[in-house]
Each structure stands twice: as C-alpha cells, then as structure tokens.
Amino acid sequence: MPWLSEEDVSPSDTVLFFLHGVGGSYEVWMAQIDYFAASGYQIVAPDLLGHGQSSAPEMGSAYHFREHARDMTAIFERYCGKRNVVIGHSYGCTFCTLLAHEQGLRMSRLVMVSGGAPSPLEPQPCHIFCLPVCLLDCISPMLVKCFLRRAFSTKGQLSTVEDMHKSFNVPAHVLRGTMVGQVWHEGDEDYHTEIEVPTLLIHGRQDGLVPLQDEYGMEEALPYCHLEVIEDVSHMVMMECPDKVNQLIHDFILQDSE
C-alpha cells in the first residue's frame, strides 16, 4: 500500500479513499493527503497496478478494467471503516461509481474530480494505443508532452515541472494495457441513476481532456449530486488548485457528520 495512514495518528472514524487515474499515482493527491491526515482522517491511497509503487507485470490483460476494479474493491473491503468517503480522479472515477453502486450502503460520500460523462467504457477502434509496445515507448515523450499541455492550465498554482510529471509517469506496456483494457459495458447512464450516495463533482473550466458538458450529464444522471466548477484550472484540478479542492471536499464531508 503506497500510502496508508496509521490509526493512532488518525482518530477520526472516517476513512478517505483516494483513487488516481491513468498514468498517475497516489502522489497526485499529496496536497489532499497531507491536509486530511493533519485533520485527523484515516487515509487510503492505493496505486493502480503498474502505476507508482505497484508492480508492473508484462501481461497486458493484467491492466483490464475488471482487474483494476477487483483490486479497488478488495482494498475498499479491507480498509473501510464506520464512515467512508471515496474520492476519484479521471479514470479513477469509474471505480468510484462501481463502488458506490455495489457498496453504496457502506459509503457516506462520493467525490469525483474530472470524471466525465455517465457512459460505459467501450472497446475503441484501432488507435495509437494499439501500436506495439516498442513503438509506443519511442513516442512516449510526445504523449506525455501532449497530456501535460492539455491537463494543466497556465493559470494554475503548480510550480515545478517535476510535480507536473507526477501526473503522468507510467511504463509504455502499462499505458497500452490500461487504455486497451478500458472495457466496462455495465457503466451506462441507467447504472449511474441507481447510485444513491450523495456525490460532489469537481471540474476545471479549462479542462482540455474532459468537456464540461460531460460533467453536466453526470450531474443530471446521479440522483443526489452537486457540481462545482473551478475557474482557471484544467484536468489536474486537485494539483492546480489544492486549497480550493481541499475546502470543497472538507465542507462536503462535514455535511455528512453534522
């Protein structure tokens, strides 16, 4: 487990689960981990297989959605407490919705950052991630540059290139396996309408990867949902505007405990 707070440091009965997206790791949540751990919450922030400090097997099928989903479900069931809040970013939001749908009675709050529309993950026609791993590895620097340009706003608070690269740093075979393995037919709009966990959506108005219209669609699909749009930030909202995101999440959690 890359980041797991100790119980004797976190006396709260609330456990916060932070789930990152493709190419990232628990480190994209460090501003939130530091803030909420200091506030007394218990924190669980896993790295998806192949990401961050997790192992990275060569077999592409290891990165299929169902495998990641099985891992995230096992982690939730192992570490869930009396009150649980699941917080996801981008691809991590798909695991949030799955947990909220399947484990909703054990979940107090759901937060999804830059998650997109309430639509299933479908097999894509041949695209760049269908290339052999050796070729994908050669063009990885270009892919990273393209991602960073679209994922960060020039007006955000982020200060170093090193911090930016924490948001997308993954071996080529892991990237290929994860992108090709994004298949989840069940996650359509009807599936989302069945989720009864109170939900906060957070979106950056300058997001170059997820259209704001998709977030409106998610807000409409979820029965108990509120959308917050933050100006002048892009896809990596929690890194670009950490203080604002921390306050939004904290206020949302406190609503549950009042």
N, C-alpha and C positions, 0 to 999 in steps of 0.2 A: 504494500500500500504506500504510494508515494507521499501522501500527506494525511496523517490521521492524528487528531489531537488527543491528548491524554485526558481521561475522565477527571483526574484530580486537578487539572488546570481549567476544565470547563464544567462548572457545576450546574449549568442550565440543563433542563430536561428536554431541550430542543436540539435535534441533530440536523445540520445543514449538509446536504449532498450537492457538490459542485461537479457538473459533467461538462467537459470541454468538447469541441468539435474536431473536424478532420484537420490533421496536421499540427494540432496544438498539444497541450499537456496541462496538468494541474497548475503550472506556472502562470497561465493566462489569468488565473483567479487570485493571484497572490495579494492584490490590494484588498480583495474581499475576505480572503482567509485571515489575513493579519487583523483586519478590522473586527470581524465577528468573533475570532478566537479571543481577542482582547476584551470583547464584550461578554465573554463567558459562555459562548455557544460551543457545542461539540461539532467538529468539522470532519467530513469525509470527502476527500477529493481524489478519486482514482484516475489513473492514466489508462486510456483505452489500450488494448493490445497493440503493440507495435509503436506506441507513442510514448514520449517522455522516458520514464524509467522502466516501463514494462518491457518484457521480452519481445522479440520481433522475428517469429518463425518465418521461414521462406514460403510455406504453403499459402497460396492466395486465398483459399477457402476459409482460412482462419480468421479473415477480416470481414466475412459476410455479416450483414446486419444481424442475423439471428444469433451469431456467435457473440457479437458485442452485447446484444440485448440479454443474452443468457448471463454474461459476466456482470452487467449492471444490475440485473435482478438479484443475482446471488449476493452482491455487495450490499444492496439495499436490505435484503432479508437478514443479512448477518449483522449489520450495524444500526438498523432502525431502532429508534427509541420511543418514548412516550409520545412525543410530537416530532413530526418530520417535515422538513421543507426541502423540496428537490428543485435545484436551480441549474438550468442548462443553457448552453450557447450553441447556436447554429445547428450542426448535425446532432449535437448532444441533446437538443430539444426533442428529437424523435424518441429518445429513451425516456425523457421526462413524460411525454404523453403516454407511452406504453406503461410506465409505472403507475401513472395517475389512473389509467383505465383499469389495470389489473390489480393494483394495490391501493386503490383510492381510499379505502376505509382506514388505512394506516398513514395517510398523508394529510397534513394540515394545510399546506400551501404549496403552490406550484409557481415558479418564476421561469419565464423563457425569454432569453435575450437573442434578438436577431434570428428567430427561429423560422420565420416564413409561413407559408400557407398550410391549411389543413388538408394536405393531399398525400396520397400514398407514394412510396418510393417505388418507381418502376424501372425495369431494365431499359437502359438507354441504347440507341443505335451506336454503331462503332464511332468512337471519338478518340481524343488524344490519349485517354487512359487505357485504350485498347492496345496501344503500342507495346512492343516488347520492353521488359524492364530495363534492358541495357540502353535502349534509345531514350526511354523516359528519364533515366538517370542523367543522360547527357543534356537534356533540356530542362532539368530541374531548376537551375539558377534562373532561367527565364520565367518558369512558372511561379517561383517564389516572388520574383520582382513584380510580376503581374498581380499576384494576390495582394501583396503589400500595398500596391498603388490603389487598389480598389477597396481594401479593408480598413484603411486608416485615412482620416481626414487631416488635411494640413493644419486645421484649427484645433486639433485635439491637444491634450496635456502631455502626451507621450514625448519623452525627451531623447531617448537613445535608440540607435539602430539595433543594438543588442536586444532591447526589450521588444522591438517590433518582430524580430526574427523568432522570438519565443512563441509567437502565434502560429508559425508555420515552419516546422522543422521535423521532417519525417523521412525515413528511407524511401526510395523510389518504389520498391516492391510492396511496401506497406501502403503507400498512397494509391498505387494501382489496385491492390486488393480491396482497399476500403471503398474506393469510388465505384469499382465494378460491382462490389457486393452490396450496394445500397438498393436492396430489393425488399420492400415491405408492402404487400398489396392490401393488407388489412387497414392501414392507416389513412382511410379516406375521411371525407367530411362527416359522414354518419358516425364513424368511430369516435371522432372528436366531440360530437354533440352529446355523447354518452358520458363524458367526463364531468364529474360534479365537484371536483376540487377547485376551490377559489384560486384564480390564476391572475398573475401580473405579467403583462407583456412589456418588454423594454426594447425600443428600436431607435437607431440613429438616423436622423433625417437624411444624412449624406451617404447612407449605406450604398456601396457600389455593387453589392452581391445579392442582397435580398430587397426587393421592391417594397415600399411602404404599403402598397395595395395588398400585398400578400398578408401583411400583419392585420390589416383591416378585415380580411377574410377570416383569419384565425380568431380575431376578437368576436366576430359575428357567430362563428361556429361554436365557441365554448360558452356554455350557459352562464357561468359566473366568472366573468373576465373583464379586466380593465387594461387599456393600452396607454403607455407613457412614451411619448416621442421626445427625444432629446436633440436639441438643435446642434449643429456644427460638429457632429461626430458621425463616424461611419459604422462599419460592421463590428469592430472590436470595441464596443461601447464601454465595457467594464474596464478596459485598459486605458481608453482615451479620456474617460470622464468618471474616474473611480469614486470620487466623493459623492457625486450625484447618484450614481448607481447604488452605492452603499446605503445612502439615506432612503432611497426609494424601497429597496429590499427590506431594510430595517423597519421602516414605518409599516410596510405590508405585513411583516411577521408580527409586529406588536398588535396589530388589529386582531390577530388570532388569539392573543393571550389576554386581551382585555375583557 
